Every structure is written in C-alpha cells, then in structure tokens.
Amino acid sequence: MIKVNVKVKKNKVYELVIKGHANYDNLGNDIVCASVSAMAITTVNSILLLDDSISYEEDSGYLKIRVKEDTVVNEKLLNNLVNMLNELQEEYPKNIEIRNEV
C-alpha cells in the first residue's frame, strides 16, 4: 500500500511524504503506482520550473517534498496534488492511504 503523509500548517501543505508500493498489479503494470508517480513528479518538476521554493528527496518507492518558501505556485500545485491523490484513494482504497497531520 502507498502511504501518503500530508503535513499542514495554517491551512497550507508544508511537507508531503509518499512511500510504499500500491501492489495493485505486478511491477511495471501497476496503474496506481504509475499514477501516483506521474502526479507527484509532475508537481515537483512544475514547481521547480517556476521557482526554487521546495526541496525534495526521492528513492524507490519514496518521495518527500518540503516547502522552503511559501509561494502561490507551490501552494496551488501541492493542493492540486493532494486533491488528485484523494481522488485516487477513493477509487483504490486498498492501495493508497492518505493521512493528514495538522
């Protein structure tokens, strides 16, 4: 199962950690893992293309995004990522779990 931990302060995402594998299908055919990876990496790349307001660490089955500077860009894109992950969780509740920390 993919576990997503979203840390929020003052109604803004300041850290997001995604870890694990969905185990929906075999490696290379797992649409849940592929969806999460595509959404997360696209979000990171989009933010970094526009500014340097986040830092990130990645490894196999692991991504940590941390806000360095609060900007409109990262706020909107990180909220969009969380919304998309929530929608995916609704469709695949056995494969992705999201926990919010305030």
N, C-alpha and C positions, 0 to 999 in steps of 0.2 A: 504494500500500500504506500502511496505517496502521501507524505505528511507535510502540510504547509503550516508554518507558524507566522502569523502576521502580528507585528507589534505596532500599536497605535498610541500616539500621544497628541493631545489637543486635536483629535479627530483627523490626524494625518499619519499615514504609514511612515515609520522611520526605520523599520527593519523587516525583512521578509526572508524566511528560510524555507527552502523546498528540499526535501530529502526522501530518498527511497525510490522504489520502482513500483509501478502500478500492478504488475502481474496480471494484467488483463489478457495478454496473449504472449506468445513466445517472443524472445528478443528479436528485434527487427520488424515485428508485426504488431507491436503494441501501440494501438492508436491513442490510448490515454497518455502513455509516456511521451509519445511524439507530440501530442497536443500541448502538454504542459511545457515541454522543452521549447517548442516553437514559440509559444506565447511569452515565456519568460525571457528567452534570449532576444527576441524581437523587442521587448520592452527595454531591456538593458541597452541594446545597441541604439535604440531610438533616443534614449535619454543621453547617452554618451555622445551621440552625433550632434546634439544640440548644446550640451553643456557638460561640465565635469562635476555634477552635484551628487553623484553616488559613487560608492566603491562596491566591488563585488568579488566574491571568491567562488570558484567552481571546481568541481571534480565529478567523477562518475556518480550520478545519482544524487548530486548535492549542488545547491546554488544558494548563496547568501548575498542579499542586496542590502546595503546600508546607506541611508541618506546622510550625506556630508553637509549639505546646504539645502535648506528648504526652498524650492522653486515651484512656480506654477507648472512647469514642464514635468518634473518628476512627480508632483502631487497628482496630476491628471493621469499620467501614464501608469503609475503604481496603483491608483484606484481602479483604473480600467483592467489591469492585470488581476487584481483581487476579484473584481466582478466576473471576469471570464472564468477564473478558477472556481468561483462559487457556482456558476452555471454548470461547469464540468462535474463538480461534486454532486449536483442534483441528478445528473444523468448517470453517473458512475459512483454511487456512494460506497461500494465495496472496494474501490480502487484509489480514491483520493479523499483525504480528510483535512479540513481546514480548521485551525484553532486561532482565535483572535485573543491577543493579550492587550489590555488597556493599562 
